[in-house]
Amino acid sequence: MALAKALWNLLLQDAFKVNFWGAFRMCQACLPEMKKNSSGSIINIASGKVGNGQITLI
């Protein structure tokens, strides 16, 4: 059971790294250029694989 919990935590951390930190860092990278141009849009799309409390491995 401890191994399953450890695996779940690793998978959840990986999903969070991609879905949250990836989008956050992309916004940080784009904002200076958008400010310079006084225009732009940011549209974030995440996988949603963790939304229901289960991770689906493909």
N, CA, C and O of each residue as an XYZ file, in Angstrom:
232
protein
N       0.821     -1.195      0.000
C       0.000      0.000      0.000
C       0.864      1.258      0.000
O       0.535      2.244     -0.659
N       1.977      1.220      0.745
C       2.871      2.380      0.804
C       3.467      2.670     -0.567
O       3.643      3.831     -0.934
N       3.780      1.618     -1.327
C       4.328      1.796     -2.669
C       3.304      2.450     -3.589
O       3.651      3.331     -4.376
N       2.056      2.031     -3.498
C       0.991      2.619     -4.319
C       0.802      4.097     -3.971
O       0.605      4.925     -4.861
N       0.860      4.422     -2.703
C       0.715      5.819     -2.282
C       1.891      6.653     -2.779
O       1.702      7.783     -3.228
N       3.099      6.106     -2.702
C       4.286      6.818     -3.185
C       4.190      7.048     -4.692
O       4.525      8.130     -5.176
N       3.738      6.045     -5.431
C       3.573      6.182     -6.880
C       2.518      7.234     -7.196
O       2.712      8.069     -8.079
N       1.409      7.194     -6.479
C       0.345      8.188     -6.676
C       0.888      9.600     -6.452
O       0.612     10.505     -7.240
N       1.659      9.786     -5.380
C       2.218     11.105     -5.077
C       3.165     11.572     -6.181
O       3.160     12.749     -6.543
N       3.972     10.665     -6.713
C       4.886     11.032     -7.806
C       4.112     11.431     -9.058
O       4.452     12.417     -9.712
N       3.082     10.675     -9.391
C       2.280     10.987    -10.566
C       1.542     12.320    -10.404
O       1.442     13.107    -11.345
N       1.038     12.553     -9.217
C       0.341     13.804     -8.940
C       1.297     14.990     -9.022
O       0.945     16.038     -9.564
N       2.498     14.827     -8.487
C       3.503     15.892     -8.557
C       3.881     16.192    -10.000
O       4.018     17.356    -10.374
N       4.050     15.156    -10.812
C       4.385     15.359    -12.223
C       3.271     16.098    -12.950
O       3.536     17.011    -13.732
N       2.034     15.710    -12.697
C       0.906     16.379    -13.341
C       0.837     17.845    -12.917
O       0.557     18.713    -13.743
N       1.086     18.127    -11.649
C       1.068     19.500    -11.150
C       2.187     20.320    -11.780
O       1.987     21.480    -12.140
N       3.363     19.717    -11.912
C       4.489     20.413    -12.533
C       4.140     20.844    -13.952
O       4.423     21.973    -14.351
N       3.538     19.961    -14.696
C       3.206     20.264    -16.093
C       2.044     21.241    -16.172
O       2.146     22.267    -16.845
N       0.947     20.940    -15.501
C      -0.286     21.717    -15.661
C      -0.248     23.075    -14.969
O      -0.811     24.039    -15.487
N       0.390     23.171    -13.832
C       0.437     24.458    -13.140
C       1.706     25.228    -13.479
O       1.644     26.326    -14.033
N       2.859     24.647    -13.143
C       4.113     25.380    -13.327
C       4.428     25.630    -14.797
O       4.996     26.668    -15.134
N       4.073     24.706    -15.668
C       4.302     24.924    -17.096
C       3.527     26.129    -17.606
O       4.080     26.972    -18.312
N       2.254     26.213    -17.254
C       1.417     27.344    -17.674
C       1.895     28.641    -17.021
O       1.928     29.687    -17.670
N       2.262     28.578    -15.755
C       2.731     29.763    -15.040
C       4.004     30.319    -15.679
O       4.110     31.525    -15.906
N       4.963     29.451    -15.966
C       6.230     29.900    -16.555
C       6.044     30.398    -17.983
O       6.742     31.315    -18.413
N       5.119     29.809    -18.712
C       4.850     30.282    -20.068
C       4.274     31.705    -20.019
O       4.646     32.554    -20.829
N       3.385     31.957    -19.087
C       2.842     33.314    -18.925
C       3.955     34.291    -18.574
O       4.011     35.389    -19.127
N       4.839     33.904    -17.663
C       5.949     34.770    -17.288
C       6.832     35.086    -18.496
O       7.327     36.206    -18.629
N       7.027     34.112    -19.368
C       7.878     34.316    -20.542
C       7.211     35.231    -21.565
O       7.897     35.994    -22.245
N       5.897     35.167    -21.683
C       5.176     35.949    -22.697
C       4.862     37.371    -22.262
O       4.770     38.264    -23.105
N       4.698     37.597    -20.980
C       4.251     38.906    -20.502
C       5.138     40.091    -20.896
O       4.601     41.134    -21.268
N       6.451     39.983    -20.834
C       7.257     41.151    -21.226
C       7.002     41.597    -22.674
O       6.901     42.794    -22.943
N       6.901     40.661    -23.585
C       6.626     41.009    -24.986
C       5.223     41.584    -25.147
O       5.016     42.516    -25.925
N       4.270     41.034    -24.420
C       2.908     41.545    -24.489
C       2.837     42.969    -23.927
O       2.135     43.818    -24.476
N       3.551     43.228    -22.847
C       3.585     44.579    -22.285
C       4.229     45.549    -23.271
O       3.750     46.669    -23.449
N       5.318     45.116    -23.911
C       6.008     45.964    -24.874
C       5.095     46.335    -26.046
O       5.124     47.467    -26.530
N       4.286     45.375    -26.497
C       3.368     45.596    -27.614
C       2.025     46.169    -27.180
O       1.209     46.531    -28.027
N       1.783     46.255    -25.887
C       0.498     46.713    -25.337
C      -0.677     45.896    -25.863
O      -1.776     46.426    -26.030
N      -0.459     44.636    -26.119
C      -1.555     43.764    -26.558
C      -1.137     42.299    -26.401
O       0.027     41.982    -26.154
N      -2.110     41.444    -26.551
C      -1.857     40.010    -26.506
C      -2.894     39.282    -25.691
O      -3.634     39.884    -24.914
N      -2.938     37.990    -25.877
C      -3.863     37.122    -25.134
C      -3.118     35.873    -24.700
O      -2.230     35.381    -25.397
N      -3.493     35.380    -23.550
C      -2.949     34.115    -23.061
C      -4.111     33.158    -22.870
O      -5.075     33.463    -22.168
N      -4.010     32.007    -23.498
C      -5.027     30.964    -23.354
C      -4.324     29.730    -22.811
O      -3.458     29.163    -23.476
N      -4.696     29.312    -21.602
C      -4.094     28.134    -20.980
C      -5.011     26.935    -21.152
O      -6.210     27.008    -20.882
N      -4.433     25.841    -21.602
C      -5.172     24.590    -21.748
C      -4.384     23.511    -21.019
O      -3.205     23.303    -21.307
N      -5.023     22.825    -20.081
C      -4.362     21.763    -19.325
C      -5.009     20.423    -19.645
O      -6.091     20.370    -20.231
N      -4.350     19.358    -19.262
C      -4.817     18.024    -19.625
C      -6.102     17.618    -18.913
O      -6.929     16.919    -19.499
N      -6.288     18.038    -17.667
C      -7.478     17.656    -16.928
C      -7.483     16.212    -16.476
O      -8.528     15.707    -16.065
N      -6.365     15.540    -16.536
C      -6.297     14.121    -16.173
C      -6.439     13.884    -14.678
O      -6.709     12.756    -14.266
N      -6.266     14.912    -13.852
C      -6.304     14.728    -12.407
C      -7.600     15.256    -11.812
O      -7.844     15.075    -10.619
N      -8.428     15.899    -12.607
C      -9.610     16.598    -12.118
C     -10.565     15.770    -11.283
O     -11.192     16.307    -10.371
N     -10.699     14.492    -11.558
C     -11.655     13.669    -10.827
C     -11.007     12.856     -9.717
O     -11.636     11.953     -9.165
N      -9.746     13.166     -9.380
C      -9.064     12.432     -8.322
C      -8.366     11.184     -8.800
O      -7.757     10.470     -8.003
N      -8.444     10.909    -10.086
C      -7.766      9.741    -10.651
C      -6.894     10.188    -11.799
O      -7.269     11.074    -12.567
N      -5.736      9.580    -11.916
C      -4.864      9.875    -13.045
C      -5.014      8.745    -14.044
O      -4.892      7.572    -13.692
N      -5.276      9.099    -15.274
C      -5.414      8.112    -16.345
C      -4.091      8.021    -17.072
O      -3.623      9.006    -17.644
N      -3.492      6.863    -17.054
C      -2.227      6.671    -17.760
C      -2.516      6.182    -19.174
O      -3.263      5.225    -19.381
N      -1.913      6.854    -20.131
C      -2.121      6.477    -21.535
C      -0.841      5.878    -22.075
O      -0.787      5.488    -23.242
